């Protein structure tokens, strides 16, 4: 039987094959060299890198397992079990310690907290409890913490009483921001600045700045009425009234001018019942039973 002998591989094809093989070997050598260089730069050995990669893979697997468990409700069950164990071990709320309370009724704090009594410590929601305390009118800030094994510590930052706000039917104690604290009687408001007029509680800070412009007059002001949502009438301890112009700068300038005139002419305590400084540079004075008089302040620019 005749045999068919295949023709030997051509010279060109053989050369091309050898060229491709050489190119592959060089690329492999370069790649290996680059990896070796990178390994040399990194502060890890090959064994340490393998451990890091293994840790990353295991961490990802754990995260995936936790996600699947969350969908199945397993963490909630675990938390409930942990809370039960903590309670059995005595880690549950038995005492409440309150600090920082001076003027407010301390019982109102306990009313917001005692609902946590006998609650396992891990189950106490500190943020929720703090928000409940911030709802109290006197509480400016509150810090809530656990003191193991069985105590909740409540640290209250109280608001500072500043003035009394006159409403239609009562007086209300307010802080320097105008926040209402609690109703107050006329007797308890004695000696305090009384603020009145619609919207006046929103102007408490600006009123403080105004009175600070004339320190000599500030302690003599017993009432400030916010007129027409634009300006102040001040009543002094002598029952004399000073009408100021509108505008923060204008009213401060007028009050300082009045303080200067009072220092020179002893206006407070005299016969004038009403001083009107709404016209720049002038003081219109009204004396009961007499016609109105006008005094130049010397600050009409």
C-alpha positions in Angstrom: 0.0 0.0 0.0 1.4 3.3 -1.0 2.1 5.9 1.8 1.5 9.6 1.3 4.3 11.6 2.8 3.3 15.1 4.0 5.4 17.9 2.8 7.7 19.3 5.4 6.8 22.6 7.1 7.9 25.5 5.0 10.8 27.7 6.0 8.8 30.8 6.3 6.1 29.2 8.4 8.7 27.7 10.7 10.5 31.0 11.1 7.2 32.8 12.0 6.4 30.1 14.6 9.8 30.6 16.2 9.3 34.4 16.2 6.0 34.1 18.0 7.4 31.7 20.6 10.3 34.1 21.2 7.9 37.1 21.6 5.8 35.1 24.1 8.8 34.2 26.1 10.0 37.9 26.2 6.5 39.1 27.3 6.3 36.5 30.0 9.8 37.5 31.2 8.8 41.2 31.2 5.6 40.5 33.1 7.4 38.4 35.6 10.0 41.1 36.0 7.3 43.8 36.6 5.6 41.6 39.2 8.9 41.0 40.9 9.6 44.7 41.0 6.1 45.5 42.4 6.6 42.8 45.1 9.9 44.3 46.0 8.4 47.7 46.5 5.4 46.5 48.6 6.2 46.1 52.4 4.7 42.6 52.4 6.1 39.2 51.7 4.4 36.9 49.2 3.1 34.9 52.1 1.7 38.0 53.8 -0.1 39.1 50.6 -1.7 35.7 50.3 -3.0 36.0 53.9 -4.4 39.5 53.1 -6.2 38.3 50.1 -7.6 35.4 52.1 -8.8 37.8 54.8 -10.5 40.0 52.2 -12.2 37.0 50.7 -13.4 35.7 54.1 -14.5 39.2 55.1 -16.6 39.5 51.9 -18.1 36.1 52.6 -18.9 37.1 56.2 -20.6 40.3 55.0 -22.6 38.4 52.5 -23.6 35.9 55.2 -24.7 38.7 57.5 -26.8 40.3 54.7 -28.5 37.0 54.1 -29.0 36.5 57.8 -30.5 40.0 58.1 -33.0 39.2 55.5 -34.0 36.1 57.5 -34.2 38.1 60.8 -31.3 36.3 62.5 -29.6 39.5 64.0 -32.8 40.6 65.7 -33.2 37.2 67.2 -29.6 37.3 68.3 -30.0 40.8 69.8 -33.1 39.6 71.7 -31.1 36.7 73.1 -28.3 38.9 74.1 -30.7 41.3 75.9 -32.2 38.4 77.7 -28.8 37.2 78.9 -27.8 40.7 80.0 -31.0 41.0 82.0 -30.5 37.7 83.7 -27.0 38.9 84.6 -28.4 42.0 86.2 -27.6 44.4 83.3 -31.0 46.2 83.2 -32.2 49.6 84.3 -32.8 49.8 88.0 -31.7 53.3 88.8 -31.8 56.7 87.2 -29.3 59.4 88.1 -30.1 63.0 87.1 -27.6 65.9 87.3 -27.7 69.5 86.1 -31.3 70.3 87.3 -31.5 73.6 89.2 -34.7 75.6 88.3 -36.9 73.1 86.5 -39.1 70.5 88.0 -36.9 67.4 88.3 -39.9 65.1 88.3 -40.5 65.9 84.6 -37.2 64.4 83.8 -37.9 61.2 85.7 -41.3 61.0 84.0 -39.5 60.8 80.6 -37.0 58.2 81.8 -38.7 55.8 84.2 -40.4 54.0 81.3 -37.0 52.4 80.7 -37.0 50.8 84.2 -36.3 47.0 84.0 -35.3 47.4 80.4 -32.2 45.3 79.5 -29.2 47.8 79.0 -28.5 46.7 75.4 -32.1 47.6 74.5 -32.1 51.2 75.8 -32.2 53.6 72.9 -30.1 56.5 74.2 -30.8 58.8 71.2 -34.6 58.3 71.5 -34.4 59.0 75.2 -32.4 62.2 74.6 -35.0 63.4 72.1 -37.7 62.9 74.7 -35.9 65.1 77.2 -35.3 67.8 74.6 -39.1 68.2 74.3 -39.1 69.6 77.8 -39.3 73.4 77.7 -36.5 73.9 80.2 -34.0 71.5 78.6 -31.5 73.2 76.3 -29.4 70.0 75.9 -29.3 66.5 77.5 -26.7 63.8 77.6 -27.8 60.2 78.3 -25.3 57.4 79.1 -25.3 53.9 80.6 -23.4 53.3 83.8 -23.2 49.5 84.1 -24.6 47.4 85.5 -27.9 49.0 86.2 -27.9 52.9 86.0 -28.9 55.4 83.4 -27.1 58.8 83.9 -29.0 61.9 82.7 -27.1 65.2 82.5 -29.4 68.1 81.9 -28.3 71.5 80.5 -31.0 74.0 81.5 -32.1 77.1 79.7 -31.3 80.4 81.5 -34.3 82.6 82.6 -33.9 86.0 81.0 -37.2 87.9 81.0 -41.0 87.6 81.3 -43.1 87.6 78.2 -46.5 89.3 78.7 -49.3 87.5 77.0 -53.0 88.3 76.9 -53.8 86.3 80.0 -50.5 85.5 81.7 -46.8 86.0 82.0 -44.4 83.4 80.7 -40.8 83.0 81.6 -38.5 83.1 78.5 -34.7 82.5 77.9 -32.4 84.8 76.0 -33.5 83.3 72.7 -37.2 83.9 73.4 -38.0 80.2 74.1 -40.9 79.9 76.5 -40.1 78.1 79.8 -43.1 78.2 82.0 -45.9 80.5 83.3 -44.9 82.9 86.0 -46.9 85.1 88.4 -46.7 88.9 88.6 -45.0 88.5 92.0 -42.3 86.2 90.7 -41.7 88.5 87.7 -40.9 91.4 90.0 -37.5 92.8 89.2 -37.4 91.1 85.8 -37.6 92.7 82.4 -41.1 92.3 81.0 -41.4 92.1 77.2 -44.7 92.6 75.4 -46.2 93.1 72.0 -47.0 90.7 69.1 -43.8 89.0 67.9 -41.7 90.4 70.7 -40.4 86.9 71.7 -38.6 86.8 68.4 -36.9 90.1 69.1 -35.3 89.2 72.5 -31.8 88.9 71.2 -31.9 92.2 69.3 -33.4 93.9 72.4 -30.5 92.7 74.5 -28.1 94.2 72.0 -30.0 97.5 72.0 -29.9 97.7 75.8 -26.2 96.8 75.9 -25.6 100.0 73.9 -26.5 102.1 76.9 -25.2 100.2 80.1 -26.2 103.0 82.4 -29.8 102.8 81.3 -30.2 99.1 81.0 -30.9 98.2 84.7 -33.5 101.0 84.8 -35.6 99.5 82.0 -38.4 97.4 83.4 -40.5 96.8 80.3 -40.0 96.8 76.6 -43.0 96.8 74.2 -42.5 95.8 70.5 -44.7 98.3 68.5 -46.1 97.5 65.1 -43.5 94.7 64.6 -40.9 97.4 63.8 -39.7 99.4 66.9 -39.5 99.5 70.8 -41.1 101.6 73.5 -39.1 101.3 76.7 -40.6 101.9 80.2 -38.2 102.8 83.0 -38.6 102.2 86.7 -39.9 105.8 87.0 -42.9 104.8 84.8 -41.5 107.1 82.1 -41.7 105.9 78.5 -39.2 106.3 75.7 -40.3 105.8 72.1 -37.4 104.7 69.9 -37.2 104.8 66.1 -37.2 101.7 64.0 -34.0 100.0 62.8 -31.3 98.5 64.9 -28.7 101.1 64.3 -31.1 104.0 64.6 -32.7 102.8 67.8 -29.2 102.2 69.4 -28.0 105.7 68.4 -31.2 107.3 69.9 -30.8 105.3 73.1 -27.2 106.4 73.5 -28.2 110.0 72.8 -30.9 109.8 75.5 -28.5 108.4 78.0 -26.2 111.3 77.3 -29.0 113.8 77.8 -30.1 112.1 81.0 -26.6 112.3 82.3 -26.6 116.0 81.7 -30.2 117.0 82.5 -31.6 114.3 84.8 -34.5 113.4 82.6 -35.4 110.3 84.4 -37.3 111.0 87.6 -38.5 114.3 86.3 -41.9 115.6 85.3 -41.8 114.3 81.7 -44.0 111.2 81.2 -43.2 110.4 77.6 -40.0 110.9 75.5 -40.3 110.5 71.7 -37.1 110.1 69.8 -38.6 108.8 66.5 -37.5 112.1 64.8 -33.6 112.0 64.4 -31.8 114.6 66.4 -34.8 115.6 68.5 -36.6 114.6 71.7 -40.3 115.4 72.0 -41.3 115.5 75.6 -44.9 115.3 77.0 -45.6 116.5 80.4 -49.1 115.7 81.8 -51.2 118.9 81.8 -48.7 120.9 79.7 -48.1 121.3 76.0 -45.4 119.1 74.3 -41.9 120.4 74.4 -39.0 119.6 72.1 -35.3 119.3 73.0 -32.5 119.1 70.4 -30.2 116.2 71.0 -27.3 117.5 68.9 -27.1 114.2 66.9 -29.2 115.0 64.0 -26.7 114.0 61.3 
